[in-house]
Amino acid sequence: MRYIIGIILFILAIALGGWLSYYFLNNPGKEVTNVESSVLLEKVEKVCKLVTVEGNFVELYDEENIRNFTIYLPLPSTWSFSKEATLEVRGKVLVGFDMENIKITADSINKVIRLSNLPAPEILSIDHEVKYKDLEESFFNAFTPDDYTRLNRNAKEVLRKKAEESRLLEEAVQQGNQMLDVIRFMAEGSGWTVILESAEKEVLPN
């Protein structure tokens, strides 16, 4: 009798295990994600920047890291372990002028407006997004949180370099000259003269 009861309990245990496995595989349940964040405001600065050109870039960035291990017993042997990442980088680059140090003086008697310390165009901001297309790593050379931070930083520098190699800075200069022409046109319409003081030229060209 005990033998029969044991067999029945064994069959029930197998059936219960199979049912539980089926249930959890087909009913994964609800996922709960807890997020905590802290925002620290360190410093607030007043800025006066003029954006004249916007560029959008899409780049594929590849990086490979190889770590070599040398074992000297019984004979020197070197083993290489690599990790490689392929990233898709999408970014928006804003180019323009930092107007913080520009000086504007007005001579109301002679009706002359002088502009000095005009800035050169520069990259004002880079807003980028990184998508990891492929990650390959070795057991002795795996990706760490610092690696992801570095990859993100390097991807941003790739966008900066591409922007510097493009015509964005030249287009920003053209846009800046057009704005100066508008200022001069409006001033001359009111009987004023605009004088541009810089290292290259003193008066805006006609």
Secondary structure, 3 states (H helix, E strand, C coil): CHHHHHHHHHHHHHHHHHHHHHHHHHCCCCCCCCCCCCCCCCCCCCCCEEEEEEEEEEEEEEEEEEEEEEECCCCCEEEEEEEEEEEEEEEEEEEEEECCCCEEEEECCCCEEEEECCCCCEEEEEEEEEEEEEEECECCECCCHHHHHHHHHHHHHHHHHHHHHCCHHHHHHHHHHHHHHHHHHHHHHCCCEEEEECCCCCECCC
